């Protein structure tokens, strides 16, 4: 990395301002998955076209991450322009949005579209709801998070999946994904949740 002490000081100040509940970030998280879902369902996009489009978006996001992580000036600009949408960990890591798109891409490429879209919706809505409510009102610890946050995740995931899958499959998948969301994944959970949910739904529908 090219080091510039002045740019590093600016970055530290900007990163310090990104803490808190980050409501705008949660809204963007929900809207991203919802837009993917609506684009595919309303426009009746083919699986191959969707995979190609998401792959293109992923490479653009990844390239921008690699550039800003290599050049401090661009990282400072990134945190300055997107200050309400970024998190502190993204100052020296690939952005969560990049992993988000890759997770959706993997889910759609590997699994049947109904299961993949359900996984994307769970990622879009259950994850930010749990994060926000857990930070805002969470008091009782649970598997590294809070019981309140995990309960919110379970409720939202169950509602989404019940609208799209048989009750037994939906409820079991929601419970498993609530536990999976609390696992310390070696990768960003934005990468893991959609494929994991799609895979769980696929397996349970085959069993049931």
N, C-alpha and C positions, 0 to 999 in steps of 0.2 A: 504494500500500500504506500502511496505517496503521502508523506506526513507534512502537515502544516500546523504548527502549534496554535496559530491564531484561529484557523478554521476549526481545530479540535475544541478550543474554548467556546466558540460559537455553538458548536454542535452540542456540547454538554449543557449549555444554557437552554437550547431548544428542546433537548430530550427531557430535561427536568420539567418542562411545561406540559408534557404529554401524559402525566400520571392522572389518576382519578377514574371516574366512572366511564368516561369516553363514550357518551351517548351517541354522538354522530358516527363513531366507528361501528357501534352495534347496529345502527340503522343501515349503514352501507353494507354491512355483513349480510343482513337480512334481505336487502334489496338485490344484491348481486345474485344470490341463489334464486330468488323469485323471478328475476328477469330471465335467467337461463331457462327456468321451468316454463315461463310464459312464451318465450321465443320458440322453444321446441314444440310446445303443445299447440299454440295458436297458429304459428306459421307452418306447422307440420314439417319441420326440418328433418331431413334424413339423418340417420346415425352417422354416416360417413361424412356428411357436410359438417355436422356439429363437432365431431372429433377434429376435423381439419381446422375449423374456426377456433376452437378452444386451444388447439396446439399452437396456432399462430399467436393468439393472445398470450399464451404462456411464454413463448420465446421472447416476445416483446418485453414482458414484465421481467423475465429473468435477465435479459440483456441490460435493462435499466438498473436492476439490482446490482449486477456485477460491476457496472460502471460507477455507480455512486459509492459502492463499498471500496472501490479502488481509488477513487478521486474524492477526497474529503469535501471539496467545494460543492460537488454535486450532491453529496449526502446532506450538507447544510441546506442547500436549496430544497431538497426533498422534504426535510423536516420543517422548513419554513413555509412552504406552500401547502403542505398536507398536515399541518400541525394538529388538526382536530381528528385526523383519521389514522395517525400512526401510533405505535406503541414504543416504549423505550427499548425493548429487545431488538427492534428493527434497525437500531443505529449501527449494529455490527453483524446483523444476520439478514438473510433473504426475507423480504416482506411476507407477511401472512397472506396477503392477497395473491401472491404468486403461488404459494402452496395451495390455496383455496381453488384456484383455477386448475391446477394439476390434479388435485383430488377429484374434482368434478369430471375432468377429462378421463381419468383412470376408471371411474365408476361407469361412465357412459361407454367407454371403449370395451370394457371387460364384461359388463353385465347387461341383462335385458333392460330396455329403456324404462319400463315402469319402476323397477327396483332402483335403478340408478337415479331417476328423478326423485323418488322418495328419499333416498340418501342425501341428495342435494338439498331438499327442503328441510330435512332434519338438521343438517349442518347450518342452513340459512337462519332458521328460527329457534331451534332448541338451544343451540350453543350460545348465541349472544344473550338470549333470555336468561339462561342459567348464570352466565358470567355477570350480567348486570345486577340481577336480583341477589346473587350470592355476595357480590361486593357491597351492595346497598343495604341489605338486611340480614345477610348471613351471620349467624352467631355460633351455631353448633358445628364443630368440625366433622368432616366425613371424607375419608380416603384422600386427604390432601386438599380438599375443597371444603364446601359447607353443605350441610344437609338441606338447607333452604335452596341453594343453587341446584343441587342434584334433583330435588323434588320438582323444581321448575322445569328442568330438562326432561324429566320423565313425563310430566304432564303435557308439555308441548309436543314431544315426540310421539306420545300415545295418540294424541288428537290427530296429528298429521297422518300417522300410519293407519289409524282406524278409518279414515276417509278414503284410503286407497288400497287396503288389504284386508283379508279376513281377520276377525277379532283375535283369534288365537295367535296368528302370525304377528299381527300388529303389536299386541301387548307384550308378547315374549321378546320381540325385536327391540321394542322401546326399553324394556328392562335391561336387556343385554347391552344396548348402546349407552344407557345411563352409566353402567359400570365401566364400559369401555372408555367413556369420556373422561373418567377419573384416572385411567391408567397413564403412567408416566411413559408415553411413547418416545422412542428415540428420534421421532420426527415431529414436526408441527402437527397439532391435532386437526388443523384445517386440511391437511393432506390426507389424514387417516380416516376421518369420520364418514365421509360420503361413500368411499369404497367399502369400508367395514360394514356400514348399514346396508348397502346394496347386497353385499355378500351374505350377510345374516338373513336378510329377507329371502334371497334366492334359495339358501339352504333350507330354511324353515318351510318355505312353500313346497319344496321338493319332498321334505319329510312328511308334512301334514297332508 
